[in-house]
């Protein structure tokens, strides 16, 4: 079991005191956890099939139609009524909750696409006949994973550059600041348009290109903390004792900088998700056909006669970004040294007692 320090307990307590941010974190983690298993929730392949005494898992493996008594050597189309009847004659099928994947086209619509919500497509279909709920689940996962990856990698680079600039100062700090001023003035959107015309954008190419510019977000914050910390007495004492520079930077000075960094991290994640959504909305993001909240938002704009598309995209983005904003506010309160306790609970008394002993 991890033993927390009194300061960590105090911060955790202050985070929990912000009930809105605390429950927003749990709601967001629950939604993320559910979306990680999107293939088991929304898929055009069954989860499990029992046929003629044998078990099949189409969600993991591909099976030919001849495996179930069909005529074709190609992969079985489990949504075909003929294939379903063959399987049900000698077994049974277990389907996911949503019988559509993000790219599955429903050819049996009761009205032209985009069709309104019904019992078959709970949130309707888009202008290509694809299930909106399935694309929403997959799009949420891609957006969050992209934002988390971009935030973690960009923050790691930004923290390292800010730490080196603030600790050493001098010419390195001067040159890095001038480089950042020039680099931040680069037209990112134009570069994305040029790249999209040269190569087909993908998850990793888009991530790499955005990473070239997103690392500057936390540099100024970390640099300012290191500029302040490097002249403190305990840093000078560590230098006098012969402690190595990396140990001083990352063990003694870094904890002070991480307070401001962690407070800004949820807002950086919000910005990363918004960037991907904006690029997908403009058509310069993920490859065409990829499940994306920005692409769903663009479909809502292009199909005003189908309000369920715009409403679904707007509500999903509003809920996700609001949850992350509330979590960021709670983290900021947790690391705010001026934050006072409103209620003297038993837990509060224990924390204060441990602090006094420390």
N, C-alpha and C positions, 0 to 999 in steps of 0.2 A: 504493500500500500504506500502511495506517495505521501510523504509528510510535507505539508506546506509550511512556509515561514509565516510569522505573524503578519508581515506586510502583504503576502499573497492572500492570506485569509481575509484581511481587511478589504483588499481589492475585490475578491470574490464575493464578499458580503455586499459591498457597494454595488456590484454588478447585479446581484439578485434583487437588490432594493429597487432597481429600475424594472418594475414588473413588465412594462411594455416591451422593453428590449430583451428581457430574460425569456419571455414566452415567444417573442418573435424569433429568437435563436432556435428554440426547439421546433417551432413550426417550419422554419426554413430547412433545418436539418432533416425533418421528417419528409418534406417534399423532395429534397435532394436524394434521400435514401430510397424513396419510392421510385424516382426517375432512374436510378442506377439499375433497376431491374425492369426497364421498359420492355425488353424483349419478352418478359413473362407476363406483362400486363396488356400490351397492345402488339399483336402479331397476327399475320395471316397464316401462320403455321400452328398446328396444335401443340400443346405441351406434352401430351402423352397419348399414345394409341395402343390399344390391345387388339391384335388381329390374328386370328387362328392360333391362339395360345402364346403368341410372341408379343413382346413389348417394343414399341418404337418411340423415339423422342425426336420428332421433326424439328423442334426448336433448336437442337444441337446438330443434327445430322440431316443429310439429304437422302431421300429414298425415291426410287423410280416408281412409276405407276404400276409396273408389273409386279412389284412386291405385294400389292393389295389386289391382285387379280385383274389389273387393267391391261390395256393393249399397247401403251406407248412406253418406250425406254427412257423418256425424259422424266424430269422430276415431277412428282405428283402435285396436282393442283387441288389442295384439300378443300378449297371453297367450291369446287365443282360438285354439283349435286350427284353426278354419276360416281365420282370417287368416294364421296361420303356414303352413298348407299352400299358400295362394295365393302367398305370398312364396317359399317353397322351390321351387315349381314353376318359377320363372323367375329364381331368385337364391339368396341366403343371408342369414343373420341373425347378427350378433355381439352377444351378450348380456353384461351386466355379470356379475361374480362372483355377486352375489346378485340374483335376478330379482324383487325386491320393493322398493318404496319404503316409507317410513315409514308411509304411510296405505293401502297396498295390502292388501286383504282376500283371503285365500286361501279360495275357495269349494270347493276340492277336498280338504278335510282328511279324513284317514283316521279321525279320532276327533273328538268335539266339542271346540270351543275352551273353554279353552286346551289346545292339543294339545302333547304332549311332543316333544322334539327328534327329528328324523329326517333323512334325506338331503336332503329338500326344504327344510325349515326347521331349520337347524343348531342353533339355540337355542330351537326351539319357537315357538309363537305365544301371543299374549295372549288375553284373554277375548273379543276382537272378531275374532279370526282374523288379526291382523296379525303380520308376521314380527318376532320379538324382535331378531334380529341387525341388521336394517335400522334399527329404532327406536333401538337402542343406538348405532349409528354416527352417526346424525343427532342424537341426544340429546347425545352427547359433544361434538359440534361446537357446538351451541347453548349448552351449559353453559359451555364454555371461552371462547367468544367473548363471551358475556354477562359472565362474570367478568372477562375482560381489559378490556372496555369500561368496566365499572363501576369497576374498580381504577384504570385510567388517568385517567378523568375525576374520580373522587373524590379520587385522590391529588393531581392538579393543583390542585384547589380547596383541599384541605387544606394543601398546601405553601404556596400563596400566602397563605392566611389566617394560618397559623402564622408565616410569615416577616414579614408586616406587623406582627402582634401582638408578636412577640419583638423586632423591631428598633426600633419606635417606642415600645412600652410605654405607660405613662401611662394616660390615660382610654380610649384605643382598646383597649388590652389588657384593661383592667378590664371594659369593656362587652362585649367579645367573649367573655370567659370566662363572664360571667353569662349571656349569650345561649346559649352552648353548654350550660351547665348546664340551662337551661330546655328547649332544643331536644332534648337527649338524653333528657329524660324523657317525650317524646311517645310514645304507644303506637303503634308502627309497625304491628303486626299488625292492630290495630283499624282503623287508617287504610286498610290494604290491603283489609280486608273491606268497608269502606264504599265504597271506590273500585270494587271488583269488582261491587258491587250497582248502581252508578251507570253505569259505562262498562265495555265489554268489555276486559279486560286484554290487552295485547299486549306484544311485546318492548320497544318504546320507551316505552310508558306505564309499564310495570313498572320499566324502567331509570331513568326520570326520578324516579319516586317513591322508589326506593331511594337514588338519588343525593342526594336531599334530606337524608339522614341519614348516608350512608356517608363523606362528606367529613371528618367529625370524627376519623377513625381516626388520622391522622398529624399533626394540628394540634399536639398537646401535645409530640410529639417534636421537630418543627421549631421550635416556639416556644422550647423549652428550649435548643436549640443556638444560636438567634439571641440569646437573652438572655445566653448565655455569651460569644458571639463579639463582640458589639457593643462590649464594653469592652476588647478586646484591642488591643495597640499598633498592629498594622498597619491595623486599621480606623480608629483615631484618626488615624494618619498619612495615610490616604487622605482622610479628611474635611478635614484641614488643608491638603492639596494641592488641594482644591476638586473632588474627584471627585464626580460626581453620585450621588444616593442610589440610583437603580436599579442603577447599575454596582456600587456597593459591596455591595448586597444580593445580587444574582444572580451576580456574578462573583467576589467575594471571600468573602462569608459563606455563600453557598449550598452550595459544595462540602463544607463541614464538616457541614452538615445532611443532605446527600444520603447520607452514609455510613450513618447510622442509618435513613434512609428506604429505601434500596435493600435493606438487611438485612431490613426488615419487609415488603417488597413481595410476596414469594412467599406469606407467611402471610396478607396482605390478600387476595390472589387466592383462596387456599383458603377464606377466610371468605365471599367473594362467591359462589363456586360453591355453598357449603353453604347460603347463604341462599336461592338460587334453587331448589335441590333441596328444601329444607324447605317453601317456599311451594307448589311443585308437588305435593308429597306431601299437603299439607293442602287442595289444591284452589283456592288463591288465586294461582296463578302464571300460567303461559302459558295461552293459550286451549285449551279442550278439543280433543283430537286432536293437539296439537303433540307432537313427539317430545321426551321429557323423561325424565331419569333419576329424578326425583322421582315422576313419574307411573308409571313402571315399578316403582318401589319400592312405591307404593301398590297396584298390581295384585298384587304379591307378598303384601302383607298381606291383601288381600281374597280371594285365591285360594290358600289354604294347601294345597289339594290339588294345586297345580301348583308344586312347590318350585323348578323351574328359573327362574321369574320372580324370586323373592326372591334366589336365589343369584346370578343374573346381575347384578341391580341392586346387590347388596351388593359383589360382587367388583369391578365396574367403578368404583364410588365409592371403595372401599378402595384400589385400585391408583392411581387418579388423585390422590387426596388424599395418599397416601403419597409418591408421586413429587414432588409439589409441596412437601411437608414436608421431604423429603431435600434438594431444591434450596435451600430456605430455609436449612437448616443449613449447606450449603456456602457460600452467599453470606455468611452471618453469620461463618463462619470466615475468608472472604477479606478481610473488612473489619475483622477483629479485630486491633488492633495488638500485642496480647500473644501472638498465636499464634506459636509457635516452629517452625522447621523441624526435622523429625526426622532427615532424611537429607541429607547434603551431596552432592548430585548435581552433575553438570557444569552443568546448567541453573541450579542454585542458586548455584553459584560465579559464573556470569556475571551474575546479578542482583545479587549482593552487590558485585561489582566495579563495575557501572554505578552502583549507589547511592553507592559511595565516591567515584566521579568527580563525581557530582552534588553 
